[in-house]
């Protein structure tokens, strides 16, 4: 079975009940973190401790993580990476880890020759581009001579156009990772995770994106999806605002689920001003009935028989939620 843990559903900043972006995917070949916003390691530790106390047979162990996939360099999606790596050092990790993020060839070339210098105005290079952040994070970890060092493969994916990008090296056996360029104002990708072997499942995590991504269709993705995790920052009455800021509405997310032929849609990244996410759910279900507005701590369990169950926490345990929807 495959378990996808939603550990942050707020956009831009945390609220009293929702944390910023971060997800944990458990596969038979190891686990993957997709986005790692502020406070992610704290959320994951608490989530795993609660799971450990429950008899549902689902875990989220840090020791199983083999890769961290980042969709873009806005801090609510990546600012938890460095402290997470520092904790891994302190805990004596020895297993290798792969960290992958999108960038551009121009940013890679500029950083190669000019790292440490001010970025020229009008260059188009974002000060928080992963070409820069990866250098800074790597330097910080390596210069701490008193702490354990474990192998980290820092992988930059140059993005040009909208065709899916196939990785030259895959960090997990029987798991194929593809970066799917998205539209968000800065260099950004979604992550298509195809799990092979005796279990054949496909999951796409959109990251932040506006509507009508050119490659979000079953032809470009070469087949349907079991699960689409898609941002839904607003509802349709704010569609102009969503498009202006590179975001999507619940209706946009539902259309993406139809275009990609996704069995199940999980919506995340709600504006901090949103109080009732059921409104998102109702809007999306006008187009795609198996649409769920996620809460922090939700777990999508994808069974070997292709059935997908949403497990939701209630009173310190998890229960099947909304399983009557078809």
C-alpha positions in Angstrom: 0.0 0.0 0.0 0.9 3.6 -0.5 0.3 6.3 2.1 0.3 10.0 1.4 0.4 12.2 4.5 -0.8 15.8 4.2 1.1 17.8 6.9 0.3 21.4 5.8 -2.7 22.9 4.1 -2.2 26.7 4.6 -0.9 29.0 1.9 1.8 31.7 2.7 1.7 31.5 6.5 0.4 29.2 9.3 -3.0 29.7 10.9 -4.2 28.5 14.3 -5.3 25.2 12.7 -3.3 24.9 9.5 0.5 24.7 8.9 2.3 25.7 5.7 3.1 23.2 2.9 4.7 19.8 3.6 3.9 16.2 2.6 5.2 12.8 3.4 4.8 9.8 1.0 5.5 6.3 2.1 6.3 3.7 -0.7 7.6 0.1 -0.5 11.0 1.5 -1.6 11.3 4.2 1.0 9.7 7.6 1.8 9.7 11.0 0.1 9.1 14.5 1.5 7.4 16.8 -1.0 7.9 20.4 0.1 9.2 21.3 3.5 7.9 24.6 4.8 8.6 26.3 8.1 8.2 23.9 11.1 7.9 20.8 9.0 10.1 18.6 11.2 8.1 19.4 14.3 4.9 18.5 12.5 6.3 15.2 11.2 7.7 14.2 14.7 4.3 14.8 16.3 2.4 13.1 13.5 4.6 10.0 13.8 4.3 9.9 17.6 0.5 10.0 17.3 0.6 7.3 14.6 2.8 5.1 16.7 0.2 5.1 19.5 -2.6 4.0 17.1 -3.3 0.4 15.8 -4.0 1.5 12.1 -0.7 0.2 10.8 0.5 3.5 9.3 3.8 5.2 10.2 5.8 8.2 9.0 9.4 7.5 10.1 12.1 10.1 9.4 14.7 7.3 9.0 12.8 6.1 5.9 13.2 9.4 4.0 15.4 9.0 0.9 14.5 12.2 -1.0 13.1 15.7 -0.5 11.4 17.1 -3.6 10.8 20.9 -3.7 8.3 22.5 -6.0 9.6 26.1 -5.8 11.6 28.4 -3.6 9.0 30.4 -1.8 9.7 30.0 1.9 6.4 28.5 2.9 7.5 25.5 0.8 11.2 25.2 1.6 12.2 27.1 4.7 12.0 24.0 6.9 14.7 22.1 4.9 17.9 23.4 6.6 16.7 22.9 10.2 15.5 19.4 9.2 18.9 18.6 7.8 20.6 19.9 11.0 18.4 17.6 13.1 19.4 14.7 10.9 23.0 15.5 11.6 22.4 15.7 15.3 20.6 12.4 15.2 23.6 10.7 13.6 22.1 9.9 10.2 24.4 8.0 7.9 22.1 7.1 5.0 22.3 9.2 1.9 19.6 11.8 1.0 18.7 13.4 -2.3 17.3 16.9 -2.4 15.9 18.1 -5.7 14.6 21.6 -6.7 13.8 23.5 -9.9 15.9 26.3 -11.3 17.0 27.8 -14.6 20.1 27.4 -16.7 20.7 31.1 -16.4 20.6 31.0 -12.6 23.0 28.0 -12.5 25.4 29.8 -14.9 25.3 33.0 -12.9 25.8 31.4 -9.5 28.8 29.3 -10.9 30.7 32.5 -11.7 29.2 35.1 -9.3 28.1 33.4 -6.1 28.3 35.9 -3.2 27.9 39.0 -5.4 24.7 41.1 -5.6 22.3 39.9 -8.3 22.1 42.5 -11.1 18.7 44.3 -11.4 16.8 43.0 -14.4 18.7 39.7 -14.5 15.5 37.7 -13.9 17.3 35.6 -11.2 15.4 35.3 -8.0 17.4 35.9 -4.8 15.9 32.7 -3.4 16.6 30.6 -6.4 17.6 27.0 -5.4 20.9 27.5 -7.2 21.7 30.0 -4.4 19.9 28.4 -1.5 21.4 24.9 -2.1 24.9 26.5 -2.0 24.1 28.3 1.2 22.5 25.3 2.9 25.4 23.0 1.8 28.0 25.5 3.1 26.3 25.8 6.4 26.1 22.1 6.9 29.7 21.4 5.8 31.2 24.2 7.9 29.8 22.8 11.1 32.8 20.6 11.7 31.6 19.3 15.1 28.5 17.6 13.7 27.9 14.4 11.9 28.0 14.6 8.1 25.9 12.3 5.9 25.9 12.1 2.1 23.5 14.6 0.4 23.0 14.7 -3.3 22.0 18.3 -4.2 20.1 18.1 -7.6 19.1 21.2 -9.6 16.5 20.7 -12.4 16.8 23.4 -15.1 13.3 24.3 -16.3 12.7 25.5 -19.8 9.2 25.2 -21.3 6.4 23.0 -20.1 7.3 19.5 -21.1 7.7 16.9 -18.3 11.3 16.7 -17.2 12.7 13.2 -16.6 15.5 12.9 -14.0 18.7 11.3 -15.1 19.1 9.6 -11.8 16.3 8.2 -9.7 16.9 8.0 -5.9 14.4 5.2 -5.1 14.2 1.8 -6.8 10.9 1.2 -8.5 9.9 4.8 -8.1 10.1 7.2 -11.1 10.2 10.9 -10.4 9.3 13.5 -13.1 9.2 17.3 -12.7 6.2 18.9 -14.3 6.7 22.6 -15.0 3.9 24.8 -13.6 2.9 28.5 -13.8 3.6 30.6 -10.6 5.6 33.7 -11.3 8.9 32.0 -10.3 10.5 28.8 -11.5 8.2 26.0 -10.2 7.3 22.4 -10.9 4.8 19.8 -9.8 6.1 16.3 -9.0 4.8 13.2 -10.7 5.6 10.1 -8.7 5.1 6.8 -10.4 5.5 3.8 -8.2 6.2 0.6 -10.1 7.0 -3.0 -9.2 4.1 -5.1 -8.1 2.3 -1.9 -7.1 1.6 0.5 -10.0 0.4 3.9 -8.7 0.7 7.5 -9.9 0.5 10.6 -7.8 0.9 14.2 -8.9 1.6 17.1 -6.4 1.0 20.4 -8.1 2.9 22.8 -5.7 1.7 26.4 -6.3 0.3 27.1 -9.7 -2.3 29.0 -11.6 -4.9 27.2 -13.8 -4.5 25.5 -17.2 -0.9 24.2 -16.8 0.0 23.1 -20.3 1.3 19.7 -19.2 -1.4 18.9 -16.7 -3.2 16.4 -19.1 -3.3 12.7 -19.4 -1.5 12.9 -22.8 1.6 14.8 -21.5 1.6 12.7 -18.3 1.2 9.5 -20.3 -1.8 8.1 -18.5 -4.3 8.8 -15.7 -3.5 9.5 -12.0 -4.5 7.7 -8.9 -4.2 10.8 -6.8 -3.8 14.5 -7.6 -2.8 16.9 -4.7 -3.6 20.3 -6.1 -3.5 23.8 -4.5 -6.8 25.6 -4.2 -5.9 28.9 -2.6 -9.3 30.5 -3.3 -12.8 29.8 -4.4 -14.1 30.9 -7.8 -15.4 34.4 -6.8 -11.7 35.3 -6.4 -10.6 33.7 -9.7 -9.0 36.9 -11.0 -7.0 37.3 -7.8 -5.9 33.7 -8.0 -4.7 34.1 -11.6 -2.9 37.4 -10.8 -0.9 35.8 -8.0 -0.2 32.5 -9.7 -2.7 30.4 -7.8 -5.8 28.3 -8.4 -9.4 28.1 -7.2 -11.1 25.0 -6.1 -12.9 24.9 -9.5 -9.5 25.2 -11.2 -8.2 22.2 -9.2 -11.3 20.2 -10.1 -10.7 20.9 -13.8 -7.1 19.8 -13.4 -8.3 16.6 -11.9 -10.6 16.0 -14.9 -7.8 16.9 -17.4 -5.4 14.5 -15.8 -8.0 11.8 -15.4 -7.3 11.7 -11.6 -9.3 9.2 -9.6 -9.1 11.4 -6.4 -8.4 15.1 -5.9 -7.0 16.3 -2.6 -7.0 20.1 -2.3 -4.5 22.0 -0.2 -2.8 25.5 0.2 -5.9 27.4 1.4 -5.7 31.2 1.9 -5.2 31.9 5.6 -8.4 33.9 5.4 -10.4 30.8 4.6 -12.4 29.6 7.6 -14.7 26.9 6.1 -12.9 24.6 3.6 -16.2 22.8 3.0 -16.9 25.6 0.5 -13.9 24.5 -1.5 -15.1 20.9 -1.4 -18.6 21.8 -2.6 -17.3 23.9 -5.4 -14.8 21.3 -6.7 -17.5 18.5 -6.6 -19.5 20.4 -9.2 -16.9 19.1 -11.7 -15.1 16.2 -9.9 -17.1 14.2 -7.4 -14.1 12.6 -5.7 -12.7 15.9 -4.5 -11.6 16.4 -0.9 -10.6 19.6 0.9 -7.7 18.3 3.1 -7.0 19.0 6.7 -3.6 18.8 8.3 -2.9 15.2 9.3 -5.0 13.6 6.6 -3.7 10.4 5.1 -4.6 9.1 1.6 -4.2 5.3 1.6 -3.9 3.9 -1.9 -4.6 0.2 -1.7 -3.3 -2.5 -4.0 -6.9 -3.0 -5.4 -6.8 0.7 -6.5 -9.2 1.8 -3.8 -8.2 5.2 -2.3 -9.3 5.9 1.3 -9.0 9.2 3.1 -8.1 8.7 6.7 -8.8 11.7 8.9 -7.8 12.3 12.5 -10.5 12.6 15.2 -9.9 12.5 18.9 -6.3 11.2 18.6 -7.0 8.4 16.1 -7.6 8.2 12.4 -10.9 7.0 10.7 -12.1 6.5 7.2 -13.6 9.8 6.0 -16.0 10.3 3.2 -15.6 6.8 1.8 -19.1 6.7 0.4 -18.3 9.2 -2.3 -17.8 7.6 -5.7 
